[in-house]
Amino acid sequence: MRYVLLDEVKPGMVSTGSLYDYYGEVIVSGKSELSQDDIDKIKEYGYHGIYINDDLSADIDIEEVISPSLRAEGLSCVRSRDIDGCKKVAKRIVEQIASKGKVSIDMTDLRTYDNFTYAHSVNVAVYSCVIGIGLHYDENALKMLVTAALLHDLGKLSIPEDIINKPGRLTKEEYNLMRKHPVLSYELIKDDPKIADEVKEAVLSHHENEDGTGYPNGTRGDKQSDFTKILHVADVYDALVSERPYKKPYSPYEAAEYMMGGCGILFNQRMVEALLDFVSLYPKGTGVTLSDGRAGIIVENSGFNNLRPIIRLLNGSTLDLTLKRNLSLTIVNSRELSGESLESLEKKRKIMVENANKKLVMLIDDEMSHLNILGLILEEQYLIVAFRNGRDAINYILEKKKPDLIICDLDMPIMTGEETADEINEMTDFGIPILFVADDNDDRTISACKEFETKGYLLRPYNTTYIKTEVGKIFSSNL
């Protein structure tokens, strides 16, 4: 079987398994030849892609992490805020996953439903469970952890869907409302004596960062419970690999890069590493393009060869990237196979880039090497202006153009980052978002972010995926 985007599904293709609606009812029976009516019905229920069987992928078997019926039951319990039901589902999720032994999670196995809030909670439950298994939690601890995951976003059900699914950037009022959802979730369960305190604390704190810049309480990692750290990792990972109205999904490889880049700042490294032990960076059944231009689908991907999978090329031959003769080949992108040629896809990409209305990003750093690195990372997506001191940057803003974002070093000789931010905030009435840059996430860095109301900070040495994502978040809705 292989995963195909729904726009590429044609009548006559054969689905590999039954597809369900939000209430657990079968939309299309498994192993059936699809008609156009079937495809239209699947689209109506928000599926982005499905698994199909064809000659190229007939022998590729992808085992679901939890059964579709259990997933549908979990969705229903979350939707109806059935807390007792969520606890029962949590028990069954633990039992199903634990019974499989070594689990390898395919991204597409967890991204079939469009109703994000409900599906996301079930996905986070699965990711949390495998992290707990990786940390050798006993059955009782796993049940509590998975229960917390199913309950963690109940508060979002009180927020209007047009805000949750808004395709553009949230207003300040909308963003502040979204930030209340952990407290709203906690309020729903805080007085329930049948829910453990560890579960309640994790639900309340699942958006807390390692460095204390999260919400609602700004709690640093050394004061957080392990349940909290696990939920935070699982929550963000699923948000990254899921398609949302305001962003395309990350590939598992891109998401892993982001998560590792955020270790010690946003995430606990032990929890991230535990998750990545179970996540296939190139999931079976998904399409890839190689550095020599050939395309194929992933046949096998696990263990120490997570970065060097076995691939079936479109001519039916098999390519093992672990073999010495293939070590020079790399995977240049992971994509669902379609009927389009690589040349056509590249042409579309170039047109999109050329027509993009690029944002202007201002870099301020007295070290030229730092400016060069940041510029190289960002120049493909944004227009860049760079200055080696705050005074020159301020003069540019006064005389020429206001940038859409400022990335400013804290330690500079002529004007410190704090002094630069203070003057820019005063003259623009906080109209330009600012990211500080520092070598450490120490008290000075965090205090400066809070005092000057910046959008956060970036740490050196720079991680490309992490930098691109953090900058991209400034220009779109937050995760």
DRENDO-670992 format. One line per 2 residues: number of its first residue (from 0); their letters; for each residue x, y, z of C-alpha. Coordinates in nm, 2 decimals, always signed. Example, Ala and Ser with C-alpha at 12.3 -4.5 7.8 and 13.67 -1.06 7.14 Angstrom:
0	as	+1.23/-0.45/+0.78  +1.37/-0.11/+0.71
end
This chain:
0	mr	+0.00/+0.00/+0.00  +0.10/+0.36/-0.04
2	yv	-0.03/+0.70/+0.06  -0.17/+0.92/-0.21
4	ll	-0.30/+1.28/-0.18  -0.68/+1.28/-0.23
6	de	-0.64/+1.52/-0.53  -0.45/+1.24/-0.70
8	vk	-0.69/+0.96/-0.63  -0.87/+0.84/-0.94
10	pg	-1.18/+0.62/-0.99  -1.08/+0.26/-1.01
12	mv	-0.81/+0.28/-0.75  -0.84/+0.04/-0.46
14	st	-0.85/+0.16/-0.10  -0.67/-0.05/+0.16
16	gs	-0.90/-0.01/+0.45  -1.24/+0.12/+0.56
18	ly	-1.27/+0.50/+0.61  -1.47/+0.65/+0.89
20	dy	-1.66/+0.97/+0.96  -1.62/+1.17/+1.29
22	yg	-1.88/+0.94/+1.46  -1.71/+0.61/+1.37
24	ev	-1.95/+0.53/+1.08  -1.80/+0.37/+0.77
26	iv	-1.78/+0.61/+0.47  -1.61/+0.37/+0.23
28	sg	-1.56/+0.00/+0.29  -1.20/-0.14/+0.29
30	ks	-1.04/-0.30/-0.01  -1.30/-0.16/-0.25
32	el	-1.26/-0.01/-0.59  -1.33/+0.36/-0.56
34	sq	-1.59/+0.54/-0.76  -1.60/+0.92/-0.82
36	dd	-1.89/+0.93/-0.57  -1.67/+0.76/-0.31
38	id	-1.39/+1.01/-0.37  -1.63/+1.30/-0.34
40	ki	-1.77/+1.16/-0.02  -1.42/+1.12/+0.13
42	ke	-1.34/+1.48/+0.04  -1.65/+1.60/+0.22
44	yg	-1.52/+1.44/+0.54  -1.19/+1.63/+0.53
46	yh	-0.95/+1.35/+0.44  -0.63/+1.49/+0.28
48	gi	-0.52/+1.15/+0.14  -0.57/+0.78/+0.17
50	yi	-0.38/+0.46/+0.14  -0.43/+0.27/-0.19
52	nd	-0.31/-0.07/-0.32  -0.15/-0.10/-0.66
54	dl	+0.11/-0.32/-0.83  +0.39/-0.10/-0.71
56	sa	+0.30/-0.12/-0.35  +0.10/-0.43/-0.30
58	di	+0.35/-0.60/-0.07  +0.40/-0.29/+0.15
60	di	+0.21/-0.35/+0.48  +0.16/-0.06/+0.72
62	ee	+0.01/-0.16/+1.05  -0.21/+0.10/+1.22
64	vi	-0.09/+0.21/+1.56  -0.45/+0.19/+1.70
66	sp	-0.76/+0.05/+1.53  -0.98/+0.29/+1.33
68	sl	-1.28/+0.20/+1.55  -1.08/+0.30/+1.87
70	ra	-0.97/+0.62/+1.70  -1.33/+0.71/+1.61
72	eg	-1.43/+0.63/+1.97  -1.16/+0.86/+2.10
74	ls	-1.28/+1.14/+1.87  -1.63/+1.10/+1.99
76	cv	-1.54/+1.11/+2.36  -1.33/+1.43/+2.31
78	rs	-1.60/+1.60/+2.11  -1.87/+1.53/+2.37
80	rd	-1.63/+1.61/+2.66  -1.70/+1.26/+2.80
82	id	-1.43/+1.25/+3.06  -1.51/+0.90/+3.18
84	gc	-1.52/+0.78/+2.82  -1.18/+0.94/+2.76
86	kk	-1.04/+0.74/+3.05  -1.18/+0.42/+2.91
88	va	-1.04/+0.50/+2.57  -0.70/+0.58/+2.73
90	kr	-0.69/+0.23/+2.88  -0.76/+0.07/+2.54
92	iv	-0.50/+0.28/+2.36  -0.24/+0.17/+2.61
94	eq	-0.34/-0.19/+2.57  -0.34/-0.18/+2.19
96	ia	+0.00/-0.01/+2.16  +0.17/-0.21/+2.43
98	sk	+0.05/-0.53/+2.27  +0.24/-0.45/+1.95
100	gk	+0.59/-0.45/+2.10  +0.81/-0.22/+1.89
102	vs	+0.59/+0.04/+1.73  +0.68/+0.25/+1.43
104	id	+0.45/+0.54/+1.37  +0.37/+0.65/+1.02
106	mt	+0.27/+1.02/+1.00  -0.01/+0.95/+0.76
108	dl	-0.16/+0.70/+0.99  -0.24/+0.99/+1.22
110	rt	-0.35/+1.26/+0.98  -0.66/+1.14/+0.81
112	yd	-0.92/+1.35/+0.99  -0.99/+1.72/+0.91
114	nf	-1.16/+1.79/+1.24  -0.83/+1.89/+1.40
116	ty	-0.91/+1.96/+1.76  -1.06/+1.61/+1.82
118	ah	-0.82/+1.42/+1.60  -0.53/+1.61/+1.74
120	sv	-0.61/+1.50/+2.10  -0.62/+1.13/+1.99
122	nv	-0.29/+1.18/+1.80  -0.13/+1.34/+2.10
124	av	-0.25/+1.05/+2.31  -0.07/+0.80/+2.08
126	ys	+0.25/+1.00/+2.07  +0.24/+1.04/+2.45
128	cv	+0.19/+0.67/+2.49  +0.49/+0.57/+2.28
130	ig	+0.71/+0.83/+2.46  +0.60/+0.68/+2.79
132	ig	+0.67/+0.33/+2.67  +1.02/+0.45/+2.56
134	lh	+1.07/+0.58/+2.91  +0.96/+0.24/+3.06
136	yd	+0.65/+0.37/+3.23  +0.43/+0.11/+3.39
138	en	+0.07/+0.05/+3.28  -0.09/+0.27/+3.54
140	al	+0.14/+0.56/+3.46  +0.07/+0.52/+3.08
142	km	-0.30/+0.53/+3.14  -0.28/+0.85/+3.33
144	lv	-0.05/+1.00/+3.07  -0.28/+0.91/+2.78
146	ta	-0.58/+1.03/+2.97  -0.41/+1.37/+3.01
148	al	-0.34/+1.38/+2.64  -0.70/+1.31/+2.55
150	lh	-0.82/+1.58/+2.79  -0.55/+1.85/+2.72
152	dl	-0.74/+2.05/+2.46  -1.10/+2.02/+2.59
154	gk	-1.09/+2.40/+2.65  -1.05/+2.46/+2.28
156	ls	-1.41/+2.34/+2.24  -1.52/+2.67/+2.41
158	ip	-1.33/+2.88/+2.15  -1.51/+2.97/+1.82
160	ed	-1.41/+2.75/+1.54  -1.35/+3.04/+1.31
162	ii	-1.06/+3.14/+1.54  -0.92/+2.79/+1.57
164	nk	-0.93/+2.74/+1.19  -0.85/+3.10/+1.09
166	pg	-0.62/+3.09/+0.78  -0.45/+3.42/+0.85
168	rl	-0.26/+3.56/+1.14  -0.46/+3.59/+1.47
170	tk	-0.53/+3.93/+1.61  -0.39/+4.01/+1.95
172	ee	-0.73/+3.95/+2.11  -0.78/+3.62/+1.93
174	yn	-0.43/+3.50/+2.02  -0.48/+3.59/+2.39
176	lm	-0.81/+3.39/+2.38  -0.63/+3.09/+2.22
178	rk	-0.37/+3.10/+2.50  -0.65/+3.06/+2.76
180	hp	-0.73/+2.71/+2.64  -0.50/+2.52/+2.89
182	vl	-0.67/+2.70/+3.17  -1.02/+2.63/+3.02
184	sy	-0.93/+2.26/+2.99  -0.80/+2.26/+3.35
186	el	-1.12/+2.42/+3.48  -1.33/+2.13/+3.33
188	ik	-1.14/+1.87/+3.53  -0.99/+2.04/+3.84
190	dd	-1.27/+1.94/+4.08  -1.30/+1.58/+3.96
192	pk	-1.17/+1.36/+4.24  -1.13/+1.06/+4.00
194	ia	-0.86/+1.24/+3.80  -0.51/+1.23/+3.93
196	de	-0.33/+1.55/+4.02  -0.05/+1.46/+3.77
198	vk	-0.31/+1.45/+3.49  -0.46/+1.79/+3.60
200	ea	-0.11/+1.95/+3.62  -0.01/+1.82/+3.27
202	vl	-0.34/+1.95/+3.12  -0.28/+2.29/+3.26
204	sh	+0.09/+2.32/+3.17  +0.12/+2.15/+2.83
206	he	+0.22/+2.48/+2.67  +0.51/+2.55/+2.91
208	ne	+0.85/+2.57/+2.76  +1.18/+2.45/+2.90
210	dg	+1.32/+2.80/+2.94  +1.01/+2.94/+3.12
212	tg	+0.87/+3.14/+2.82  +0.56/+2.93/+2.78
214	yp	+0.21/+2.98/+2.92  -0.01/+3.00/+3.13
216	ng	+0.24/+3.04/+3.42  +0.59/+3.07/+3.26
218	tr	+0.71/+2.76/+3.45  +1.07/+2.65/+3.37
220	gd	+1.15/+2.29/+3.28  +1.31/+2.21/+3.62
222	kq	+0.97/+2.28/+3.78  +0.76/+2.09/+3.53
224	sd	+0.64/+1.73/+3.57  +0.75/+1.47/+3.32
226	ft	+0.39/+1.43/+3.21  +0.39/+1.80/+3.12
228	ki	+0.71/+1.77/+2.92  +0.58/+1.47/+2.73
230	lh	+0.25/+1.63/+2.64  +0.43/+1.95/+2.52
232	va	+0.65/+1.74/+2.29  +0.36/+1.53/+2.16
234	dv	+0.14/+1.83/+2.11  +0.38/+2.04/+1.91
236	yd	+0.50/+1.74/+1.70  +0.15/+1.66/+1.59
238	al	+0.07/+2.02/+1.52  +0.38/+2.04/+1.29
240	vs	+0.30/+1.73/+1.08  -0.07/+1.81/+1.05
242	er	-0.22/+2.03/+0.78  -0.39/+2.34/+0.91
244	py	-0.58/+2.62/+0.73  -0.28/+2.85/+0.79
246	kk	+0.01/+2.61/+0.71  +0.11/+2.30/+0.51
248	py	+0.23/+2.00/+0.71  +0.59/+1.94/+0.79
250	sp	+0.74/+1.61/+0.68  +0.84/+1.39/+0.98
252	ye	+1.21/+1.47/+0.89  +1.14/+1.85/+0.90
254	aa	+0.95/+1.81/+1.22  +1.23/+1.61/+1.38
256	ey	+1.48/+1.88/+1.28  +1.26/+2.15/+1.44
258	mm	+1.21/+1.95/+1.76  +1.58/+1.88/+1.81
260	gg	+1.66/+2.24/+1.73  +1.42/+2.35/+2.01
262	cg	+1.57/+2.12/+2.28  +1.67/+2.31/+2.59
264	il	+1.46/+2.61/+2.48  +1.11/+2.48/+2.41
266	fn	+1.14/+2.10/+2.47  +1.30/+1.85/+2.70
268	qr	+1.56/+1.66/+2.50  +1.50/+1.33/+2.67
270	mv	+1.13/+1.34/+2.57  +1.21/+1.44/+2.21
272	ea	+1.46/+1.16/+2.17  +1.21/+0.91/+2.32
274	ll	+0.95/+1.02/+2.06  +1.19/+1.01/+1.77
276	df	+1.28/+0.65/+1.85  +0.92/+0.56/+1.74
278	vs	+0.86/+0.80/+1.45  +0.97/+0.70/+1.10
280	ly	+1.13/+1.00/+0.94  +1.04/+0.86/+0.60
282	pk	+0.72/+0.66/+0.67  +0.65/+0.35/+0.47
284	gt	+0.43/+0.40/+0.17  +0.52/+0.76/+0.11
286	gv	+0.69/+0.90/-0.20  +1.04/+1.03/-0.21
288	tl	+1.27/+1.19/-0.47  +1.64/+1.11/-0.47
290	sd	+1.93/+1.34/-0.54  +1.98/+1.18/-0.88
292	gr	+1.62/+1.26/-0.99  +1.47/+0.92/-0.95
294	ag	+1.15/+0.88/-0.75  +1.00/+0.59/-0.55
296	ii	+0.82/+0.49/-0.24  +0.95/+0.38/+0.10
298	ve	+0.94/+0.01/+0.16  +1.11/-0.03/+0.49
300	ns	+1.23/+0.22/+0.75  +1.32/+0.14/+1.11
302	gf	+1.59/+0.11/+1.37  +1.94/+0.25/+1.31
304	nn	+1.86/+0.30/+0.94  +1.59/+0.56/+1.00
306	lr	+1.77/+0.80/+0.77  +1.86/+0.54/+0.50
308	pi	+1.54/+0.35/+0.41  +1.48/+0.09/+0.15
310	ir	+1.30/+0.24/-0.16  +1.11/+0.09/-0.44
312	ll	+1.17/+0.29/-0.76  +0.89/+0.35/-1.01
314	ng	+1.03/+0.09/-1.24  +0.98/-0.17/-0.97
316	st	+1.34/-0.22/-0.87  +1.45/-0.19/-0.51
318	ld	+1.72/+0.04/-0.38  +1.87/+0.00/-0.03
320	lt	+2.03/+0.32/+0.08  +2.23/+0.15/+0.35
322	lk	+2.45/-0.03/+0.10  +2.79/+0.12/+0.03
324	rn	+2.73/+0.17/-0.34  +2.43/+0.39/-0.26
326	ls	+2.58/+0.60/+0.01  +2.63/+0.90/-0.23
328	lt	+2.25/+0.91/-0.28  +2.03/+1.13/-0.06
330	iv	+1.66/+1.19/-0.02  +1.60/+1.55/-0.14
332	ns	+1.24/+1.56/-0.06  +0.95/+1.35/+0.07
334	re	+0.63/+1.38/-0.12  +0.32/+1.19/-0.21
336	ls	+0.36/+1.05/-0.56  +0.14/+1.22/-0.83
338	ge	+0.12/+1.21/-1.20  +0.32/+1.53/-1.23
340	sl	+0.67/+1.53/-1.36  +0.96/+1.67/-1.15
342	es	+1.01/+1.94/-1.41  +0.64/+2.05/-1.38
344	le	+0.67/+2.06/-1.00  +0.99/+2.26/-1.01
346	kk	+0.84/+2.51/-1.26  +0.54/+2.56/-1.03
348	rk	+0.77/+2.61/-0.73  +0.98/+2.88/-0.92
350	im	+0.66/+3.06/-1.02  +0.53/+3.06/-0.67
352	ve	+0.86/+3.20/-0.53  +0.89/+3.47/-0.80
354	na	+0.53/+3.58/-0.74  +0.55/+3.58/-0.36
356	nk	+0.51/+3.91/-0.18  +0.82/+3.87/+0.03
358	kl	+0.84/+4.01/+0.38  +1.13/+4.24/+0.48
360	vm	+1.34/+4.10/+0.77  +1.60/+4.33/+0.94
362	li	+1.91/+4.17/+1.09  +2.11/+4.36/+1.36
364	dd	+2.43/+4.21/+1.48  +2.78/+4.34/+1.53
366	em	+2.93/+4.01/+1.42  +2.94/+3.99/+1.04
368	sh	+2.97/+3.61/+1.05  +2.64/+3.59/+1.24
370	ln	+2.47/+3.82/+0.99  +2.60/+3.61/+0.70
372	il	+2.46/+3.28/+0.85  +2.12/+3.42/+0.93
374	gl	+2.10/+3.59/+0.59  +2.18/+3.26/+0.41
376	il	+1.91/+3.08/+0.61  +1.64/+3.34/+0.54
378	ee	+1.72/+3.49/+0.20  +1.53/+3.24/+0.00
380	qy	+1.20/+3.33/+0.17  +1.25/+3.69/+0.27
382	li	+1.40/+4.02/+0.17  +1.70/+4.09/+0.40
384	va	+1.85/+4.41/+0.52  +2.14/+4.38/+0.77
386	fr	+2.31/+4.63/+1.01  +2.60/+4.60/+1.25
388	ng	+2.46/+4.83/+1.51  +2.12/+4.95/+1.64
390	rd	+2.17/+5.31/+1.55  +2.21/+5.24/+1.17
392	ai	+1.91/+5.01/+1.18  +1.70/+5.28/+1.35
394	ny	+1.81/+5.54/+1.09  +1.70/+5.30/+0.81
396	il	+1.36/+5.27/+0.97  +1.32/+5.64/+1.00
398	ek	+1.45/+5.73/+0.66  +1.35/+5.44/+0.43
400	kk	+1.12/+5.15/+0.53  +0.98/+4.97/+0.83
402	pd	+1.07/+4.60/+0.82  +0.81/+4.33/+0.89
404	li	+1.04/+4.17/+1.15  +1.36/+4.26/+1.33
406	ic	+1.61/+3.99/+1.45  +1.84/+4.17/+1.69
408	dl	+2.15/+4.05/+1.89  +2.15/+4.14/+2.26
410	dm	+2.52/+4.19/+2.30  +2.63/+4.49/+2.08
412	pi	+2.88/+4.77/+2.16  +2.71/+5.09/+2.03
414	mt	+2.36/+5.01/+2.14  +2.26/+4.69/+2.32
416	ge	+1.98/+4.48/+2.19  +1.76/+4.61/+2.48
418	et	+1.84/+4.97/+2.40  +1.77/+4.91/+2.03
420	ad	+1.44/+4.74/+2.10  +1.33/+5.01/+2.35
422	ei	+1.38/+5.29/+2.10  +1.22/+5.10/+1.81
424	ne	+0.92/+5.01/+2.02  +0.88/+5.37/+2.13
426	mt	+0.90/+5.52/+1.78  +0.67/+5.25/+1.62
428	df	+0.44/+5.20/+1.92  +0.54/+4.83/+1.93
430	gi	+0.45/+4.80/+1.56  +0.74/+4.58/+1.45
432	pi	+0.78/+4.23/+1.59  +1.12/+4.16/+1.73
434	lf	+1.32/+3.85/+1.80  +1.63/+3.87/+2.02
436	va	+1.94/+3.66/+1.95  +2.16/+3.53/+2.23
438	dd	+2.41/+3.26/+2.31  +2.23/+3.14/+2.62
440	nd	+1.87/+3.13/+2.74  +1.97/+3.29/+3.07
442	dr	+1.77/+3.53/+3.29  +1.89/+3.83/+3.09
444	ti	+1.75/+3.69/+2.77  +1.42/+3.59/+2.91
446	sa	+1.38/+3.91/+3.11  +1.46/+4.12/+2.80
448	ck	+1.19/+3.94/+2.60  +0.93/+4.00/+2.86
450	ef	+1.03/+4.37/+2.93  +1.03/+4.47/+2.56
452	et	+0.74/+4.24/+2.46  +0.94/+4.07/+2.19
454	kg	+0.82/+3.76/+2.00  +1.09/+3.55/+2.17
456	yl	+1.45/+3.48/+2.10  +1.68/+3.26/+1.89
458	lr	+1.99/+3.08/+2.02  +2.32/+3.03/+1.86
460	py	+2.45/+2.81/+1.71  +2.17/+2.84/+1.45
462	nt	+1.96/+2.54/+1.34  +1.82/+2.60/+0.99
464	ty	+1.48/+2.44/+1.03  +1.43/+2.59/+1.37
466	ik	+1.51/+2.94/+1.26  +1.29/+2.92/+0.95
468	te	+1.00/+2.79/+1.15  +1.03/+3.05/+1.43
470	vg	+1.05/+3.33/+1.18  +0.76/+3.18/+0.98
472	ki	+0.54/+3.17/+1.29  +0.58/+3.55/+1.32
474	fs	+0.40/+3.59/+0.99  +0.12/+3.34/+1.05
476	sn	-0.08/+3.19/+1.32  +0.10/+3.04/+1.61
478	l	+0.11/+2.66/+1.67
end
